[in-house]
Amino acid sequence: MIYSAFKTMIAFGLAASIITGCGTKDETPDITDKAIEASKTLFKAKAQREAGQKAVKALTRAQVEASDLPLIRFTLEQTNTLSTAADIAQNAGVSSYILASGQGFSMKNGVIIGTRGLGNDMLSLETPYDTIRQGLEAGKTYRIYRFLDGEAQIIIDRYSCTIKRGEQESLTQLERVYSVIRITESCASRTQKHENTYLIDQKSNEIWYSRQWISPIVGYVRIENLKP
């Protein structure tokens, strides 16, 4: 997308140079300067994003522990974009997180129940359980999503789900090793299906890692719980 936009700006600048023969001399610098400045802005934004991605990937345990707030690492699979997010507010058991981009999402007991600014946002999620462990005990459950479509209309979609326990395994995450169990939540509606995955601490029930579905357009996100 960056290079496509850049090519567009350069093409605009070249076209401006050609048009010069039909216009006045004073018009040319203004048009071409705008094209050059626009291309510089694009490259600067790309460099900033790349620097931010490197910083998130290079995050250390010491940096995490220095944070006064609960911290997670968030990956949007569709674009393979990484971000860190801090828990900035809690209300009735719901934690609100904000990304550096200004996008945000809400979680309850490790499950995403709402997003803002990601596009095709999950406005809310309704389930009959409070924790994944409770859902596991029930086995059969459901999810009711409320999405926001491209025309700002609310779409309600219901999924029937089955939650199953997998094997015990070891999870290494940012210089720490956890003994976890894998829990999968397989959900299907009349037209679509998805599967959520949770790696849960056997002793504390903390969800250290999860892969969760957001919406048909956004797809999946991966969440690493770095500091609860």
LUMKEMI-340451 format. One record per residue: residue in three letters; x, z, y of N, C-alpha, C, O in turn. Coordinates in steps of 0.05 Angstrom, whole numbers. Atoms other than C-alpha are relative to their C-alpha. Layout:
ATOM  domar     nc1     nc3     nc2    cac1    cac3    cac2     cc1     cc3     cc2     oc1     oc3     oc2
ATOM    ALA       X       Z       Y       X       Z       Y       X       Z       Y       X       Z       Y
...
//
This chain:
ATOM  domar     nc1     nc3     nc2    cac1    cac3    cac2     cc1     cc3     cc2     oc1     oc3     oc2
ATOM    MET      17       0     -24       0       0       0      17       0      25      11     -14      44
ATOM    ILE     -18      -1     -23      58      17      48      12     -27       5      13     -36      28
ATOM    TYR     -14      25      -4      94     -48      35     -20     -22       8     -13     -40      24
ATOM    SER      21      19      -7      29     -88      39      -6       1      30      -8     -19      44
ATOM    ALA       6      -3     -28      14     -58     107      23      -9      17      19     -20      39
ATOM    PHE     -24       8     -16      85     -70     130       1     -30       2       7     -41      24
ATOM    LYS       0      29      -1      81    -143     111     -21     -11      20     -16     -30      34
ATOM    THR      21       8     -19      17    -148     150       9       3      29       4     -15      45
ATOM    MET     -10      -4     -27      50    -119     212      21     -20       7      21     -31      30
ATOM    ILE     -20      20      -6     110    -166     206     -12     -27       5      -4     -42      23
ATOM    ALA      14      26      -3      64    -225     197     -14      -1      27     -14     -22      40
ATOM    PHE      13      -1     -26      26    -203     259      21      -5      22      16     -19      41
ATOM    GLY     -21       3     -20      92    -199     297       9     -29       2      14     -40      24
ATOM    LEU      -9      28       0     113    -269     275     -21     -18      12     -15     -37      27
ATOM    ALA      22      16     -12      45    -297     292       0       3      30      -6     -16      45
ATOM    ALA      -1      -4     -29      52    -266     361      22     -16      13      19     -27      35
ATOM    SER     -23      16     -11     119    -301     370      -8     -30       2      -1     -43      21
ATOM    ILE       9      28       0      87    -368     352     -19      -5      23     -19     -26      36
ATOM    ILE      21       3     -21      29    -356     400      13       0      28       1      -9      47
ATOM    THR     -13      -1     -26      80    -345     456       1     -26      14      -2     -27      39
ATOM    GLY      -1      26     -13      85    -419     468     -25      -7      14     -25     -25      32
ATOM    CYS      25       6     -12      12    -419     488      -8      20      22     -28      17      36
ATOM    GLY       7     -21     -19      13    -356     531      22       3      20      40     -13      23
ATOM    THR     -21      -5     -20      55    -325     586      23      15     -13      20      27     -34
ATOM    LYS     -24     -12      10     124    -298     576      -3      31      -2       8      43     -20
ATOM    ASP       2     -29      -1     104    -227     594     -18      12     -22     -16      35     -28
ATOM    GLU      18     -10      21      52    -222     538      15       5     -26       7      23     -42
ATOM    THR     -14       0      26     102    -231     481      12      28      -7       7      38     -28
ATOM    PRO     -12     -26       7     143    -166     485     -20      22      -7     -15      37     -25
ATOM    ASP      20     -20       6      80    -123     486     -10      -2     -28     -13      18     -42
ATOM    ILE      11       4      26      52    -154     423      20       6     -22      15      20     -41
ATOM    THR     -21      -3      21     117    -156     383       9      29      -1      15      40     -22
ATOM    ASP      -8     -28      -1     136     -85     406     -19      17     -16     -12      36     -30
ATOM    LYS      21     -15      14      70     -59     379       4      -4     -30       1      15     -46
ATOM    ALA      -4       6      28      84     -93     312      24      15     -11      23      26     -33
ATOM    ILE     -24     -14       9     154     -63     308      -5      30      -1       4      43     -20
ATOM    GLU       6     -28       0     130       6     327     -18       8     -23     -15      29     -35
ATOM    ALA      18      -5      23      75       2     275      15       1     -26      10      18     -43
ATOM    SER     -16       1      25     125     -17     221      18      25      -2      22      35     -24
ATOM    LYS     -16     -24       0     170      41     242     -16      24      -9      -7      42     -24
ATOM    THR      18     -23       7     111      89     236      -6       0     -30      -6      21     -42
ATOM    LEU       5       2      29      96      63     166      23      10     -16      20      25     -35
ATOM    PHE     -23      -8      15     167      73     142       5      30       4      14      43     -15
ATOM    LYS      -4     -28      -5     171     142     174     -19      16     -17     -12      37     -29
ATOM    ALA      20     -14      16     106     163     140       8       0     -30       5      19     -44
ATOM    LYS      -9       3      28     133     137      73      23      19      -6      24      32     -27
ATOM    ALA     -23     -18       4     199     175      82      -9      29      -1       2      45     -17
ATOM    GLN      10     -27       0     161     239      98     -13       7     -26     -10      29     -37
ATOM    ARG      14      -5      25     118     232      36      20       3     -23      17      21     -40
ATOM    GLU     -21      -1      21     179     219      -8      15      26       1      21      38     -20
ATOM    ALA     -14     -26      -4     214     280      21     -17      23     -10      -7      42     -23
ATOM    GLY      18     -21       9     153     322       9      -2       1     -30      -3      23     -42
ATOM    GLN       2       1      30     148     299     -64      25      12     -13      23      26     -32
ATOM    LYS     -25     -11      11     221     316     -76       1      30       3      10      44     -15
ATOM    ALA       0     -29      -4     212     385     -47     -18      14     -20     -12      36     -30
ATOM    VAL      18     -12      20     152     399     -92      12       0     -28       9      20     -42
ATOM    LYS     -12       2      26     189     375    -153      23      19      -3      28      29     -25
ATOM    ALA     -24     -17       0     250     417    -135      -7      30       4      11      46       7
ATOM    LEU       9     -28      -5     209     481    -125      13      19     -20      14      12     -44
ATOM    THR     -13     -19      18     244     542    -154     -17      25      -3     -35      30      13
ATOM    ARG      14     -25       5     219     608    -182       4      19      24     -14      33      32
ATOM    ALA      -6     -18     -22     253     645    -125     -17      -7      25     -27      11      38
ATOM    GLN      17       8     -22     215     604     -73     -29       8      -5     -43      17      14
ATOM    VAL      28      -8       7     149     618    -109      -3      30       4     -23      39      16
ATOM    GLU       3     -29      -2     162     692    -113       2      10      29      -8      32      36
ATOM    ALA      -2      -7     -29     178     693     -38     -26      -3      14     -30       6      37
ATOM    SER      26       4     -12     107     671     -24     -17      25      -1     -17      39     -21
ATOM    ASP      18     -23      -1      58     725      -3     -28      -7     -11     -44      11     -15
ATOM    LEU      26       9      10      -1     684     -29       2     -11     -28      23     -21     -36
ATOM    PRO       1      14      26     -22     660     -98       6     -30       4      -3     -42      24
ATOM    LEU     -10      28      -4       9     591    -108      -3     -16     -25       1      -7     -47
ATOM    ILE       2      19      23      -4     531    -152      13     -26       8      18     -32      31
ATOM    ARG     -10      28      -4      25     461    -161     -22     -19     -10     -31     -16     -33
ATOM    PHE      24      17       5     -28     407    -159      10     -29      -1      23     -39      16
ATOM    THR      -7      28       4     -19     336    -186     -25     -17      -3     -41     -13     -21
ATOM    LEU      22      19       2     -69     280    -173      10     -23     -18      27     -38      -9
ATOM    GLU     -11      19      19     -59     236    -234      -3     -29       9      14     -45       3
ATOM    GLN       5      28      -8     -88     173    -203      23     -12      16      29     -35      13
ATOM    THR     -22      10     -17     -31     168    -153      26      14      -7      47       9       6
ATOM    ASN     -23     -16       8      18     216    -187      12      15      24      36      17      27
ATOM    THR      -8     -15     -24      20     256    -122       1      29      -5     -19      41     -15
ATOM    LEU      -3     -29       4      46     327    -125      -3      15      27       6       5      47
ATOM    SER       2     -17     -23      29     382     -76       0      29      -9      -6      36     -32
ATOM    THR       3     -28       5      34     457     -72     -24       9      17     -30      -2      38
ATOM    ALA      23     -10     -14     -27     497     -51      -1      30      -2       5      41     -23
ATOM    ALA       2     -29       0     -37     569     -31     -29       8       2     -46      -5      14
ATOM    ASP      27     -12      -1     -99     612     -41      -3      12      27       8      34      33
ATOM    ILE       3     -10     -27    -121     621      31     -24      18       5     -26      31      26
ATOM    ALA      24     -16      -4    -188     655      21     -13       5     -27     -13     -12     -45
ATOM    GLN      15      -7      24    -229     690     -32     -27      11       8     -30      26      27
ATOM    ASN      27      -9      -6    -304     701     -33     -16       0     -26     -20     -21     -38
ATOM    ALA      17      -3      24    -346     727     -91      14     -12     -24       1     -25     -41
ATOM    GLY     -15      10      23    -291     710    -141       9     -29       2      21     -39     -17
ATOM    VAL      -8      28      -4    -280     640    -113      24      -2      18      24      10      40
ATOM    SER     -25       3     -15    -210     621     -89       0     -27      13      -5     -47       0
ATOM    SER      -1      25     -15    -202     568     -35      29      -7       5      45       9      15
ATOM    TYR     -27       9      -3    -138     527     -35       1     -24      20     -18     -39      22
ATOM    ILE      -4      22     -19    -111     479      18      27     -13      -5      47       0      -9
ATOM    LEU     -24      15       4     -60     424       9      13      -7      27       0      -4      48
ATOM    ALA     -14       7     -25      -8     402      60     -14     -23      14     -13     -26      39
ATOM    SER      14      24     -11     -50     338      70     -25       8      14     -38      -8      28
ATOM    GLY      25      -9     -12    -109     380      93     -23      -1     -20     -44      10     -14
ATOM    GLN      21       1      20    -149     366      30      -1      28     -13      17      44     -11
ATOM    GLY       3     -26      12    -176     426      -7     -18       0     -24     -31     -20     -31
ATOM    PHE      17      -3      24    -211     452     -69      -4      30      -5      11      47       5
ATOM    SER       7     -28       7    -243     515     -96       1       4     -30      -5     -14     -45
ATOM    MET      -2      -6      28    -231     549    -162     -13      28      -6     -12      46      11
ATOM    LYS      11     -26       8    -266     605    -200      11       5     -28       4     -10     -47
ATOM    ASN     -13      -7      26    -227     638    -257      15     -24     -12      13     -28     -36
ATOM    GLY     -17      23      10    -181     577    -262     -14     -26      -3      -2     -46     -11
ATOM    VAL      15      25       3    -237     525    -263      -7     -11      28     -17       4      45
ATOM    ILE       7      13     -25    -245     476    -205     -30      -3       2     -43     -14     -15
ATOM    ILE      29       1      -4    -316     482    -177      -7     -16      25     -31     -19      31
ATOM    GLY       6      15     -24    -309     440    -114      25     -12      12      46       0      11
ATOM    THR     -22      12     -14    -264     392     -75      -9     -10      27     -33     -15      31
ATOM    ARG       6      11     -27    -260     368      -3      22     -19       8      46     -11       8
ATOM    GLY     -20      19     -11    -225     306      24      14     -17     -21      31     -33     -13
ATOM    LEU     -13      16      20    -205     275     -43     -14     -27      -4      -3     -45     -17
ATOM    GLY      16      24       4    -260     221     -40     -17       5     -25      -7      16     -45
ATOM    ASN      19      -5      22    -321     221     -87       2      30      -8       5      37     -31
ATOM    ASP      -5     -29       4    -315     297     -79     -21      13     -18     -44       5     -19
ATOM    MET      17     -17      15    -343     347    -127     -11      21      19       4      39      28
ATOM    LEU      11     -19     -19    -390     386     -82      -4      27     -13       0      48       0
ATOM    SER       3     -25      15    -405     438    -135      -1      -5     -30      -5     -28     -39
ATOM    LEU       1       1      29    -402     453    -209     -16      24     -10     -11      47      -2
ATOM    GLU      15     -22      12    -452     494    -248       5       1     -30       2     -20     -44
ATOM    THR      -4      -5      29    -436     523    -317     -14      26      -8     -18      43      10
ATOM    PRO      12     -25       8    -469     578    -358      20      22      -6      12      44     -13
ATOM    TYR     -20     -21       5    -403     615    -367      16       6      25      18     -10      43
ATOM    ASP     -17      -8     -22    -359     653    -319      30      -5      -5      45     -10      13
ATOM    THR     -28       5       7    -293     643    -357       0     -20     -23     -20     -23     -38
ATOM    ILE      -3      18      23    -267     591    -406      -2      15     -26     -12       4     -46
ATOM    ARG       2     -16      25    -261     646    -458     -29       4      -8     -36       2     -31
ATOM    GLN      28      -3       6    -336     658    -453     -12     -26     -10     -29     -26     -28
ATOM    GLY       9      26       9    -348     584    -460       9      -6     -28      -6     -18     -44
ATOM    LEU     -11       3      27    -304     584    -522     -17      15     -20     -22       5     -42
ATOM    GLU      17     -16      18    -346     639    -553     -27     -13      -5     -37     -11     -27
ATOM    ALA      26      13       3    -409     600    -541       2     -26     -16     -15     -34     -31
ATOM    GLY      -5      25      15    -379     535    -568     -14     -24      13      -1     -43      22
ATOM    LYS      16      21     -13    -435     491    -540      -8       9      28     -18      31      32
ATOM    THR       7      -8     -27    -446     490    -465      -7     -25      16     -11     -46       5
ATOM    TYR       7      23     -17    -460     444    -406      15       2      27      24      24      35
ATOM    ARG     -10       0     -27    -435     424    -337     -19     -17      17     -27     -39       9
ATOM    ILE      17      15     -19    -478     402    -278      17      -4      25      23      15      40
ATOM    TYR     -16       7     -24    -438     365    -224     -18     -10      22     -38     -23      18
ATOM    ARG      12      13     -24    -459     348    -154      23     -14      15      41      -1      25
ATOM    PHE     -20      16     -12    -418     291    -126     -10     -12      26     -34     -13      31
ATOM    LEU       7      14     -25    -415     257     -58      10     -28      -3      33     -33      -7
ATOM    ASP      -8      28       4    -416     181     -63       9     -12      27      11       2      47
ATOM    GLY     -10      14     -23    -390     129     -14     -19      -2      24     -11      -7      46
ATOM    GLU      20       1     -21    -455     130      26      -9      28       8     -30      31      20
ATOM    ALA       6     -28      -7    -454     206      34     -26      10     -13     -39      28      -2
ATOM    GLN      24      -9      15    -510     213     -17       9      19     -22      31      15     -34
ATOM    ILE      -7     -19      22    -510     271     -67     -10     -11     -27     -34     -17     -30
ATOM    ILE       6       9      27    -508     250    -140       2      24     -18      22      38     -18
ATOM    ILE       0     -22      20    -526     300    -194       3     -11     -28     -12     -29     -36
ATOM    ASP      -5      10      27    -499     289    -264       4      24     -19      19      42     -13
ATOM    ARG      -2     -22      20    -506     333    -326      16     -10     -24      12     -32     -34
ATOM    TYR     -16       5      24    -456     335    -383      -4      22     -21      -5      45     -15
ATOM    SER       0     -18      22    -463     367    -451      29       3     -10      43     -16     -13
ATOM    CYS     -28      -5       6    -398     400    -472       4      17     -26     -14      33     -34
ATOM    THR      -9     -16      23    -363     428    -534      27      12       6      45      -3      14
ATOM    ILE     -25     -13      -6    -307     479    -525      13       9     -26       0      24     -42
ATOM    LYS     -13      -7      25    -256     487    -581      28      12       5      41       6      25
ATOM    ARG     -26     -13      -1    -194     530    -592      20     -16     -17      14     -24     -39
ATOM    GLY     -21      13      14    -129     497    -611      21      20     -11      15      43     -14
ATOM    GLU     -22     -17      11     -63     524    -639      14      15      22      13       9      46
ATOM    GLN     -18     -15     -18     -17     575    -607      24     -17       5      34     -31     -12
ATOM    GLU     -24      15      -7      40     543    -570      15      13      23       6      33      34
ATOM    SER     -18     -11     -21      96     556    -520      -1     -18      24       1     -42      21
ATOM    LEU       0      16     -25      92     534    -448      23       9      18      25      33      25
ATOM    THR     -22      -5     -19     154     530    -404      -8     -11      27     -12     -35      30
ATOM    GLN      10       8     -26     135     528    -331      16      14      22      14      38      26
ATOM    LEU     -15     -10     -22     182     537    -272      16      25      -8      12      46       4
ATOM    GLU     -19     -21       8     235     579    -307     -12      24     -15       1      44     -19
ATOM    ARG      12     -21      16     185     621    -347     -13     -12     -24     -22     -35     -25
ATOM    VAL      11       9      25     160     616    -418     -24      18      -6     -23      42      -5
ATOM    TYR      24     -14       6      89     635    -437     -10      -7     -29      -6     -29     -38
ATOM    SER      13       5      26      54     643    -505     -29      -5       6     -43      13      16
ATOM    VAL      27       8      -8     -11     606    -497     -16     -12     -23      -4     -19     -44
ATOM    ILE      17      15      18     -70     577    -535     -12     -23      16     -18     -21      40
ATOM    ARG      12      24     -12     -97     508    -521     -30       0      -4     -39       2     -27
ATOM    ILE      29       2       2    -171     503    -506      -9     -26      12      -1     -33      35
ATOM    THR       9      26     -10    -205     436    -498     -31       1       3     -45      13     -13
ATOM    GLU      29       1      -7    -273     424    -466      -7     -30       1      -1     -44      20
ATOM    SER       8      29       1    -302     356    -487     -28      -3      10     -47       9      -1
ATOM    CYS      26       3     -14    -360     334    -443      -9     -29       0       7     -48       3
ATOM    ALA      11      27      -1    -406     274    -445     -27      -1      14     -44      17      10
ATOM    SER      26       5     -12    -463     248    -402     -12     -24     -13      -2     -33     -34
ATOM    ARG      12      24      11    -508     188    -415      18     -24       2      16     -43     -13
ATOM    THR     -17      24      -6    -455     141    -387      30       5      -1      45     -14      -3
ATOM    GLN     -29      -6      -2    -388     177    -384       7      24     -17     -10      40     -25
ATOM    LYS     -11     -23      13    -344     227    -419      27       7      10      41     -10      21
ATOM    HIS     -26      -9      -8    -283     269    -403       8      24     -16      -9      36     -30
ATOM    GLU      -9     -24      14    -241     325    -432      19      16      17      39       7      28
ATOM    ASN     -16     -18     -16    -213     385    -396      18      16     -20       9      23     -42
ATOM    THR     -19     -15      17    -152     422    -424      10      25      15      17      23      39
ATOM    TYR      -9     -25     -12    -132     494    -411      21      14     -18      16      16     -42
ATOM    LEU     -19     -15      15     -69     531    -433      -2      29      10       6      35      33
ATOM    ILE       7     -27      -8     -88     605    -432      18      21     -13      23      20     -37
ATOM    ASP     -17     -22      10     -43     666    -439     -16      17     -20     -38      25     -15
ATOM    GLN      14     -14      21     -60     702    -503      -6      29       7     -25      41      -3
ATOM    LYS       4     -28      -7     -53     771    -472     -16       4      25     -35      20      25
ATOM    SER      13      -5     -26     -75     766    -400     -24     -18       5     -40     -13      23
ATOM    ASN      21      20      -4    -123     707    -407       4     -17      25     -14     -32      33
ATOM    GLU      -6      16     -24     -90     676    -346       3     -29      -9      16     -35     -29
ATOM    ILE      -3      28       6     -96     600    -345      26      -9      15      26     -12      39
ATOM    TRP     -25       7     -13     -24     579    -332       2     -30       6      15     -39      24
ATOM    TYR       0      29      -4     -36     504    -338     -27     -11      -8     -40      -2     -27
ATOM    SER      25      14       7     -97     459    -338       0     -29       9      14     -36      28
ATOM    ARG       5      27      -7    -118     387    -335     -30      -3       2     -44      -1     -18
ATOM    GLN      28      -1      -4    -186     381    -304     -11     -26      14       3     -38      31
ATOM    TRP      13      24     -11    -233     323    -288     -16       7      25     -30      27      25
ATOM    ILE      13      -5     -25    -259     319    -217     -25     -17       4     -47      -6      10
ATOM    SER      22      18      -5    -304     258    -211       7     -28     -12      30     -33     -18
ATOM    PRO      -5      27      11    -311     185    -236      22     -15      16      37     -30       3
ATOM    ILE     -20      15     -15    -268     158    -179      27      15       2      48       3      -1
ATOM    VAL     -25     -16      -3    -217     215    -169      14       3     -27      39       2     -28
ATOM    GLY     -12      -4      27    -206     225    -244      10      28      -4      -3      47       3
ATOM    TYR     -11     -26       8    -161     281    -268      21      11      19      35      -4      33
ATOM    VAL     -21     -14     -14    -117     332    -234      13      19     -20       0      29     -38
ATOM    ARG     -15     -20      16     -63     376    -265       6      24      17      15      20      40
ATOM    ILE      -5     -24     -16     -56     448    -242      19      18     -15      14      27     -37
ATOM    GLU     -18     -19      10       4     492    -254      -3      26      16       1      27      40
ATOM    ASN       4     -26     -13     -10     565    -239      28      13       3      39      23     -17
ATOM    LEU     -28     -10      -4      57     587    -208       1      30       6      20      44      -2
ATOM    LYS       1     -29      -7      37     655    -180     -28       8       4     -40       2      25
ATOM    PRO      28      -8      -2     -31     686    -193      -3      23      21     -26      32      25
//
